[in-house]
Amino acid sequence: MAKDADRRGARRRGLASLLNLASGVAHEIKNPLNAISVASQLVQRLLEKRGALPPEDELRKHFAVIHLEVGRIRKVIDNFVQFSRIEDLSLEPVPLDDIVAGVLIPVREMAERARLELDVDVEAGAMVAADCGRLHEALIHVLENAVQSTDAGGRVSLTVRTLNRSVRIVVRDSGRGIPIADIDQIFEPYYSTRVDRLGLGLTLARSIIRGHRGRVRVRSQVGVGTEFTIFLPRVAAGGEGAPPPSDTD
């Protein structure tokens, strides 16, 4: 037990050091990356203005690749910067259904594009102590993962319920499922079963939820689907907090 705790502590310290280093590198990269992005867009517009870039010209395809890859690099940088700021959360009592309403706007569009059914059942009035922007981000990551793990014609559901000491958020999909051997790895940075995924979304989500004194439980079965259950401490309307939630709440 003590050895396991030591290993986990060493692992957390190692990850913290890596993230600090990566955050510094990210700041150094961001300015020249922005310059490259702006310059490529200006060159493209200049060529278009001079009529040297017809709609089907090969150069246009190369510019599209530049813009796509710059966007991917910028997303990696932004994720690292956000990860390094997890401890800067500003928590205040808010109705969880207000945050969920904002989350559902982009998620409904994701589900529609993926041709999925989206079921939503949210109990009104559940209060949590939250940094609205960061909790919104965490829920987006979890729901996006559910959508991207589910084939067309499948189903994703979001359920919110108030329990004794906590608020329970359940995101369930009818997707491909996660092998038992991989369950413990899904929150690791850059773990992903998809070659086109950056693999930081669930890592960020769990860190943000932990920053809210919450916890995440995952259950999955290959070929059946996956269920993410998030527990967040309940607060009273006046802002009085509850103890950190347990999985049995």
VOGU-3710 file (C-alpha; in Angstrom, 3 decimals, decimal comma):
1> makdadrrga> 0,000/0,000/0,000  2,740/2,465/1,002  4,785/1,570/-2,071  1,762/2,147/-4,301  1,189/5,554/-2,681  4,863/6,436/-3,185  4,667/5,439/-6,837  1,516/7,500/-7,352  3,134/10,468/-5,641  6,256/10,173/-7,777
11> rrrglaslln> 4,098/9,863/-10,860  2,128/13,006/-9,984  5,329/14,944/-9,294  6,808/13,765/-12,580  3,691/14,782/-14,476  3,641/18,167/-12,728  7,268/18,790/-13,727  6,539/17,744/-17,304  3,525/20,023/-17,491  5,466/22,975/-16,090
21> lasgvaheik> 8,150/22,446/-18,708  5,583/21,948/-21,481  3,699/25,071/-20,409  6,873/27,141/-20,686  7,678/25,680/-24,091  4,076/26,296/-25,195  4,364/30,006/-24,420  7,626/30,195/-26,381  6,056/28,451/-29,395  2,790/30,373/-29,471
31> nplnaisvas> 4,071/33,698/-30,837  6,013/32,300/-33,830  3,137/29,885/-34,509  0,698/32,802/-34,662  3,070/34,624/-37,003  3,233/31,584/-39,316  -0,563/31,302/-39,325  -1,106/34,979/-40,125  1,610/35,012/-42,791  0,190/31,954/-44,580
41> qlvqrllekr> -3,289/33,489/-44,609  -1,938/36,792/-45,992  -0,010/34,983/-48,736  -3,121/32,993/-49,673  -5,258/36,152/-49,846  -2,612/37,966/-51,873  -2,462/35,153/-54,431  -6,248/34,998/-54,615  -6,441/38,778/-55,141  -3,966/38,565/-58,020
51> galppedelr> -5,841/35,682/-59,572  -2,886/33,360/-59,088  -4,800/30,898/-56,951  -7,718/29,357/-58,895  -10,317/27,419/-56,843  -8,864/24,019/-57,773  -5,209/25,041/-57,763  -2,797/22,658/-56,039  -1,470/25,539/-53,926  -4,893/25,952/-52,323
61> khfavihlev> -4,719/22,362/-51,064  -1,298/23,007/-49,535  -2,588/26,136/-47,774  -5,478/24,075/-46,376  -2,968/21,597/-44,922  -0,955/24,444/-43,361  -4,059/25,923/-41,705  -5,194/22,489/-40,455  -1,826/21,563/-38,944  -1,323/24,999/-37,367
71> grirkvidnf> -4,743/24,567/-35,768  -3,758/21,145/-34,410  -0,531/22,534/-32,923  -2,413/25,458/-31,391  -4,877/23,017/-29,773  -2,012/21,055/-28,215  -0,513/24,279/-26,854  -3,846/25,525/-25,492  -4,488/22,181/-23,775  -1,117/22,257/-22,028
81> vqfsriedls> -1,614/25,854/-20,912  -5,083/25,033/-19,577  -3,757/21,901/-17,852  -1,126/23,961/-16,039  -3,863/26,264/-14,682  -6,100/23,610/-13,116  -5,253/24,885/-9,627  -6,435/28,401/-10,546  -10,120/27,456/-10,440  -12,505/30,083/-9,121
91> lepvplddiv> -15,401/28,219/-7,503  -18,780/29,714/-6,701  -22,278/28,263/-6,177  -24,100/27,869/-9,502  -27,054/25,818/-10,794  -25,569/22,878/-12,668  -28,410/22,892/-15,202  -27,257/26,356/-16,373  -23,816/24,930/-17,204  -25,353/21,865/-18,847
101> agvlipvrem> -27,599/24,065/-21,016  -24,504/25,773/-22,414  -22,739/22,449/-22,946  -25,663/21,009/-24,894  -25,488/23,668/-27,623  -22,274/22,339/-29,234  -22,954/18,719/-28,181  -26,297/18,621/-30,025  -24,470/19,786/-33,156  -21,797/17,095/-32,672
111> aerarleldv> -24,449/14,404/-32,282  -26,372/15,626/-35,328  -23,241/15,612/-37,503  -22,400/12,097/-36,263  -26,022/10,971/-36,876  -26,536/9,915/-33,262  -29,516/10,054/-30,919  -28,897/12,330/-27,912  -31,039/11,754/-24,803  -30,976/14,392/-22,069
121> dveagamvaa> -32,562/14,119/-18,622  -31,403/16,900/-16,301  -32,850/17,486/-12,850  -33,307/21,217/-12,350  -32,000/23,066/-9,314  -28,891/21,012/-8,550  -26,325/23,416/-7,064  -22,565/22,914/-7,214  -19,509/25,014/-6,437  -18,010/25,482/-9,882
131> dcgrlheali> -15,702/27,418/-12,109  -18,324/27,617/-14,858  -15,924/27,861/-17,787  -13,697/24,993/-16,682  -16,555/22,669/-15,673  -18,198/23,419/-19,035  -14,916/22,393/-20,677  -14,715/19,137/-18,700  -18,254/18,103/-19,620  -17,625/18,937/-23,279
141> hvlenavqst> -14,570/16,654/-23,279  -16,496/13,741/-21,765  -19,474/14,145/-24,098  -17,257/14,640/-27,140  -15,478/11,412/-26,252  -18,851/9,623/-26,080  -19,927/10,992/-29,463  -16,635/10,125/-31,143  -16,693/6,618/-29,681  -20,141/5,847/-31,117
151> daggrvsltv> -20,969/4,906/-34,688  -23,786/6,493/-36,691  -27,192/5,291/-35,548  -26,020/4,873/-31,955  -27,100/6,693/-28,831  -25,501/9,021/-26,271  -27,282/10,040/-23,079  -26,701/12,641/-20,382  -28,423/12,323/-17,011  -28,112/14,633/-13,981
161> rtlnrsvriv> -29,490/13,717/-10,555  -29,207/15,202/-7,058  -28,152/12,681/-4,418  -27,711/13,033/-0,663  -24,328/14,779/-0,616  -23,522/15,063/-4,299  -24,755/15,682/-7,801  -24,342/12,744/-10,165  -23,731/13,272/-13,877  -23,889/10,176/-16,083
171> vrdsgrgipi> -22,720/10,163/-19,705  -23,502/6,879/-21,420  -22,866/5,797/-25,008  -23,671/2,741/-27,105  -20,245/2,843/-28,713  -17,381/0,457/-29,222  -16,496/0,169/-25,536  -13,073/0,078/-23,872  -11,102/-3,123/-23,230  -10,634/-3,876/-19,528
181> adidqifepy> -6,866/-3,633/-19,930  -7,207/-0,048/-21,191  -9,620/1,341/-18,589  -6,816/2,546/-16,315  -5,060/4,256/-19,231  -7,846/6,378/-20,698  -7,046/9,378/-18,483  -3,331/9,268/-19,299  -2,023/12,157/-21,448  -2,100/11,292/-25,136
191> ystrvdrlgl> -3,736/7,905/-24,694  -6,226/7,464/-27,522  -7,637/4,648/-29,618  -8,057/7,048/-32,557  -5,123/8,197/-34,675  -6,759/11,582/-35,272  -7,317/12,359/-31,590  -4,924/14,434/-29,513  -5,614/12,356/-26,411  -5,688/15,142/-23,789
201> gltlarsiir> -9,449/15,650/-23,470  -10,185/13,064/-20,792  -6,969/13,926/-18,943  -8,099/17,545/-18,724  -11,651/16,532/-17,819  -10,602/14,405/-14,850  -8,158/17,048/-13,602  -10,842/19,746/-13,767  -13,365/17,523/-11,973  -10,826/16,731/-9,257
211> ghrgrvrvrs> -10,203/20,474/-8,970  -13,914/20,760/-8,148  -13,447/18,149/-5,361  -15,276/15,638/-7,527  -14,457/12,216/-8,904  -15,040/10,138/-12,024  -15,985/6,472/-12,367  -15,807/4,579/-15,664  -17,536/1,356/-16,634  -17,315/-0,143/-20,108
221> qvgvgtefti> -17,954/-3,274/-22,112  -16,496/-3,870/-25,551  -19,224/-3,873/-28,191  -21,818/-2,527/-25,752  -20,655/0,938/-24,721  -19,169/3,073/-21,968  -20,532/4,927/-18,947  -18,784/7,883/-17,282  -20,214/8,836/-13,891  -19,132/12,149/-12,396
231> flprvaagge> -19,810/13,008/-8,747  -19,610/16,654/-7,661  -20,234/17,965/-4,120  -23,654/19,504/-3,602  -23,962/22,992/-2,194  -27,010/24,650/-0,697  -28,562/27,633/-2,414  -26,821/29,885/0,104  -23,437/28,416/-0,816  -22,908/25,990/2,084
241> gapppsdtd> -20,826/23,103/0,816  -21,089/19,371/1,357  -18,178/16,992/1,984  -16,487/15,533/-1,087  -18,839/12,962/-2,636  -18,393/9,233/-2,423  -19,138/6,842/-5,262  -21,928/5,304/-3,189  -23,880/8,543/-2,803
//
